[in-house]
Amino acid sequence: MRISSSQVFDIANRGMADLTQQLLKTQSQISTGMRVLTPADDPVASTKIMQLNDELASTKQYTANIDIANNNLTREESSLNGVNDLIQRMQELTISAGNTASLSGNEYAALASEVDSRIDELLNLTNSKNANGDYIFGGFKSREQPFTGDSLSGFRFNGDEGQQYIKIANNTYVPTTDSGKTAFVEIESANKTINTYPSPSNQSNPPVTISVGRVYDQQAYDDFYPEDIVISFNAEGNIVPHGKNFTATEKSTGRIILQDQPYVAGREVKIKGVAVKINGNPISGTAAVPATLDFGSLGATSGFNFTATPETFRIRAGGITQTFVLDANITNTADLAATLNEPTNGNAAKLTAMGLRVDRQGFHMDSGVNISIMNGSANIDAVMGLTSAMGTKSVDGVAAKSVDRVFIDSSSRQDIVTTLARFSETLKAYDGGPDAKKQISAMVATTLKNLTNAQTSVLNVTSKIGARVNTLEATKSIHLDTSVVSQKVLSDISSLDYAEASTRLSQQSMILQATQQSFIRVSQLTLFSKLS
């Protein structure tokens, strides 16, 4: 078999290339310290190495998450400890304020001044931020200041009840924040209490504000509880001389509690045992246009005598329906009005309950609510001149419209800031009289109970933080142990045996050199070299 010179060179080139590649691979292994450089080197080991590297990367990220969570919880715990210290100081001050026999008005004013400064401190604590600049107690609304307001305009919680979680293991999430609503707002009140706030649809600018208010007569308010109060600003023509005025109504029924009361900014308003102050320049509402149904002329029979056979009809207005009776001899509209205003047959009481008036001209609903007459008879139609049998409805009534409103809602809970604000207001109102001393004594007892409840709420959240920190520490310890084991396994699988690799490198270098030298000699064995 003949082998051409080109074949000799090609075989030698491939052989030396393979030897060179093996040498370079060994050199790479020695320089990196890794036995497996590509999946082809060891497919099984390569798969395991990838898995271990993924686990180590995840563990590293989880460890970083744990550090972030730890920092956030440490900051939150610090804020809560500050709130707890403040509550303890306020408890001491409240007990001191109970000494009405020796403290003067100036001393109570000084106590109130400290309470006010503590309120500012408390607002700073409840609006604490973490290292990222997020509000700790804002829930999911971490970029919006959770607590705003003051004792003159009331305090508001602008956050929500959400908690932000961080993943610290494959199936483990830990909350790193707590809602301020849980910690500081949803606190059981010692007594039935109130929440005050303006309507969000108010149009006045600057907006009307309502103070946090106080319950000055607990028994009177307990009798009214759990109803809510709406204070609406009426048309200025409702009072004489004309001016801004308001009406207080029961929210659930619309029943009037106070009507057409002159409004003076900053003056205390007392309703059902509750006292509040309203400030600002509210926009007045518009007056009602009364609804009317006028009587027509009497029929051809010149009236009808219902004495022997009374007949009834119904009136409906504002969702209320009442049945009225005609039980007299009616010869003109004066008789008709007298019968409808008669107390003994129940008509008068029903008119009052509905807010209706009846005179010789007809029916009048001054509130502007349109009225309907129905279920009558031909005889009733004849004396009233109205179609009561088929039904008749007024169309000229226009209800009064209020623009600005404020609300006083009943509640069994009271936030910690409002507790201090109401305590401060009571201290400021002290005038040395017996009623003031009673108010102080009652407020001291209520404030102490509310502060205790607030402290319990804060400590409950703090204890939960402690449990989370324990979870973080335990999980971090597990991650560290896992990392050590994984790195050991990874090292066993992928690390290079330097002694074996060095020996192999020397062997490969020697073989390559021998091959190169042999090729040089073989390549010179040609016919032409013998003829020279």
Residue pairs with C-beta under 8 A, 6 or more apart in sequence:
5 526
8 522
8 523
9 523
12 515
12 519
12 522
12 523
15 515
16 512
16 515
16 516
16 519
19 508
19 511
19 512
19 515
20 512
22 508
23 505
23 508
23 509
23 512
25 37
26 501
26 504
26 505
26 508
27 505
28 37
29 35
29 37
29 496
29 501
30 496
30 498
30 501
30 502
30 505
32 496
33 495
33 496
33 498
34 494
34 495
34 496
35 41
35 42
35 45
35 493
35 494
35 495
35 496
35 497
36 42
36 45
36 46
36 49
36 493
36 494
38 46
39 46
39 47
45 493
45 494
48 489
48 493
49 490
49 493
49 494
52 486
52 489
52 490
52 493
53 490
55 482
55 486
56 483
56 486
56 487
56 490
58 170
59 479
59 482
59 483
59 486
60 483
62 167
62 168
62 169
62 475
62 479
63 476
63 479
63 480
65 166
65 167
65 168
66 168
66 472
66 475
66 476
66 479
68 166
68 176
69 166
69 168
69 174
69 176
69 468
69 472
70 469
70 472
71 130
71 131
72 130
72 131
72 136
72 176
72 177
73 176
73 465
73 468
73 469
73 472
74 469
75 128
75 130
75 131
75 136
76 128
76 130
76 136
76 137
76 176
76 177
76 178
76 465
77 462
77 465
77 466
77 469
79 125
79 126
79 128
79 136
79 137
80 183
80 458
80 461
80 462
80 465
81 462
82 125
83 122
83 125
83 126
83 184
83 416
83 458
84 455
84 458
84 459
84 462
86 118
86 121
86 122
86 125
87 416
87 451
87 454
87 455
87 458
88 455
89 118
90 115
90 118
90 420
90 423
90 447
90 451
91 448
91 451
91 452
91 455
93 111
93 114
93 115
94 423
94 444
94 447
94 448
94 451
95 444
95 448
96 103
96 111
97 103
97 108
97 111
97 423
97 427
97 440
97 444
98 440
98 441
98 444
100 437
100 440
100 441
103 111
104 432
105 430
105 431
105 432
108 427
108 428
108 430
108 440
109 427
109 428
109 430
111 427
112 424
112 427
112 428
115 420
115 423
115 424
115 427
116 151
116 424
118 420
119 151
119 417
119 420
119 421
119 424
122 416
122 417
122 420
123 147
123 417
126 137
126 146
126 147
126 180
126 184
126 417
127 135
127 137
127 145
127 146
127 147
128 135
128 136
128 137
129 135
129 136
130 136
130 177
134 142
134 143
134 177
135 141
135 142
135 143
135 144
135 145
135 146
135 159
136 177
136 178
137 146
137 147
137 159
137 177
137 178
137 179
137 180
137 183
137 184
138 144
138 145
138 146
138 158
138 159
138 160
138 177
138 179
138 180
139 146
139 159
139 160
139 161
139 162
139 163
139 177
139 179
139 180
139 181
140 159
140 160
140 162
140 164
141 158
141 159
141 160
141 162
142 164
142 177
144 158
144 159
145 158
146 157
146 158
146 159
146 180
147 155
147 156
147 157
147 158
147 180
147 184
147 417
148 155
148 156
148 158
149 155
149 156
151 211
151 212
151 421
151 424
151 425
152 209
152 211
152 277
152 279
153 209
153 210
153 211
153 279
154 196
154 197
154 209
154 210
154 211
154 212
154 418
155 212
155 415
155 417
155 418
155 421
156 197
157 180
157 181
157 184
157 185
157 415
159 179
159 180
159 181
160 179
160 181
161 179
161 181
161 182
162 179
163 175
163 176
163 177
163 178
163 179
164 175
164 176
164 177
165 173
165 174
165 175
165 176
166 173
166 174
166 176
167 173
168 174
168 471
168 472
168 475
169 475
169 478
169 479
172 471
172 475
174 468
174 471
174 472
175 468
176 468
178 461
178 464
178 465
182 457
182 461
183 457
183 458
183 461
184 415
184 416
184 417
184 454
184 457
184 458
185 413
185 415
186 413
186 457
187 413
187 414
187 415
187 416
187 419
187 450
187 453
187 454
187 457
188 412
188 413
188 453
189 411
189 412
189 413
189 414
189 450
189 453
190 445
190 446
190 449
190 450
190 453
191 215
191 218
191 222
191 446
192 215
192 218
192 221
192 222
192 225
192 226
192 410
192 411
192 412
193 215
193 410
193 411
193 412
193 413
193 414
194 213
194 215
194 221
194 274
194 408
194 409
194 410
194 411
195 408
195 409
195 411
196 210
196 211
196 212
196 213
196 276
196 406
196 407
196 408
196 409
197 210
197 406
197 407
197 409
198 207
198 208
198 209
198 210
198 404
198 405
198 406
198 407
199 404
199 405
199 406
199 407
201 405
202 208
202 282
202 283
202 403
202 404
202 405
203 283
203 403
203 404
204 280
204 281
204 282
204 283
204 403
204 404
206 280
206 281
207 280
208 278
208 279
208 280
208 281
208 282
208 404
208 406
209 278
209 279
209 280
210 231
210 276
210 277
210 278
210 279
210 406
210 407
210 408
211 276
211 277
211 278
211 279
211 425
212 418
212 421
212 422
212 425
213 274
213 275
213 276
213 277
213 408
213 422
214 274
214 275
214 276
214 422
214 425
214 426
214 443
215 221
215 273
215 274
215 275
216 270
216 273
216 274
216 275
216 439
217 273
218 273
218 442
219 273
220 272
220 273
221 272
221 273
221 274
222 273
223 272
223 273
224 272
224 273
225 410
226 410
227 250
227 251
227 252
227 410
228 250
228 251
228 252
228 407
228 408
228 409
228 410
229 248
229 249
229 250
229 251
229 257
229 271
229 272
229 274
229 407
229 408
229 409
230 248
230 249
230 250
230 251
230 405
230 406
230 407
230 408
231 246
231 247
231 248
231 269
231 271
231 278
231 405
231 406
231 407
231 408
232 246
232 247
232 248
232 249
232 285
232 402
232 404
232 405
233 244
233 245
233 246
233 263
233 282
233 283
233 284
233 285
233 402
233 403
233 404
233 405
234 245
234 246
234 247
234 260
234 284
234 285
234 287
234 400
234 402
235 284
235 285
235 286
235 287
235 400
236 242
236 243
236 244
236 245
236 284
237 287
238 245
238 260
238 287
239 245
239 260
239 262
243 262
243 263
244 262
244 263
244 282
244 284
245 260
245 261
245 262
245 263
245 284
246 258
246 260
246 261
246 263
246 278
246 282
247 256
247 258
247 259
247 260
247 261
247 402
248 256
248 257
248 258
248 259
248 261
248 269
248 271
249 255
249 256
249 257
250 257
251 407
251 409
254 318
257 271
257 272
258 271
261 269
263 278
263 282
265 278
265 279
265 280
265 281
266 277
266 278
266 279
267 277
268 275
268 276
268 277
269 275
269 276
269 277
269 278
271 408
274 408
276 406
276 408
278 406
282 403
282 404
283 403
283 404
284 403
285 400
285 401
285 402
285 403
286 400
286 401
287 400
288 366
288 367
288 368
288 397
288 398
288 399
288 400
289 368
289 396
289 397
289 398
290 364
290 365
290 366
290 367
290 368
290 396
290 397
291 317
291 364
291 365
291 368
291 369
291 370
291 371
291 394
291 396
291 397
292 361
292 362
292 363
292 364
292 365
292 394
292 396
292 397
293 362
293 363
293 371
293 373
293 386
293 392
293 394
294 361
294 362
295 333
295 336
295 360
295 361
295 362
295 384
295 385
295 386
296 384
296 385
296 386
297 385
298 330
298 331
298 332
298 333
298 382
298 383
298 385
299 381
299 382
299 383
299 385
301 382
302 331
303 329
303 330
303 331
303 332
303 335
303 382
303 383
304 329
304 330
304 379
304 382
304 383
305 328
305 329
305 330
306 326
306 327
306 328
306 329
306 330
306 379
307 327
307 328
307 329
310 325
310 326
310 327
311 325
311 326
311 376
311 377
311 379
311 380
312 323
312 324
312 325
312 326
312 375
312 376
313 323
313 324
313 326
313 373
313 374
313 375
313 376
313 377
313 380
313 388
314 321
314 322
314 323
314 324
314 373
314 374
314 375
314 376
315 321
315 322
315 324
315 354
315 356
315 363
315 371
315 372
315 373
315 374
316 371
316 372
316 374
317 354
317 355
317 356
317 365
317 369
317 370
317 371
317 372
318 354
318 355
318 367
318 369
320 353
320 354
322 350
322 353
322 354
323 350
324 340
324 347
324 350
325 345
325 346
325 347
326 336
326 339
326 340
326 380
326 383
327 339
327 345
328 335
328 338
328 339
328 342
329 335
330 336
330 339
330 383
333 360
333 361
334 360
336 360
336 383
336 384
337 358
337 359
337 360
339 345
339 347
340 347
340 351
340 358
341 347
341 348
341 351
341 358
342 348
343 349
351 357
351 358
354 365
355 365
355 366
355 367
355 369
356 363
356 364
356 365
356 371
357 363
357 364
357 365
357 366
358 364
363 371
363 373
363 394
365 371
365 394
365 397
367 399
367 400
368 397
368 398
368 399
368 400
369 397
369 399
370 393
370 394
370 395
370 396
370 397
371 393
371 394
371 397
372 391
372 392
372 393
372 394
373 384
373 386
373 388
373 391
373 392
373 393
374 388
374 391
374 392
375 388
375 389
375 391
376 384
376 386
376 388
376 389
377 388
377 389
378 389
380 388
380 389
381 387
381 388
381 389
386 392
414 450
416 450
416 451
416 454
416 457
419 447
419 450
419 451
419 454
420 447
422 443
422 447
423 443
423 447
426 439
426 440
426 443
427 440
429 436
429 439
430 436
430 437
430 439
430 440
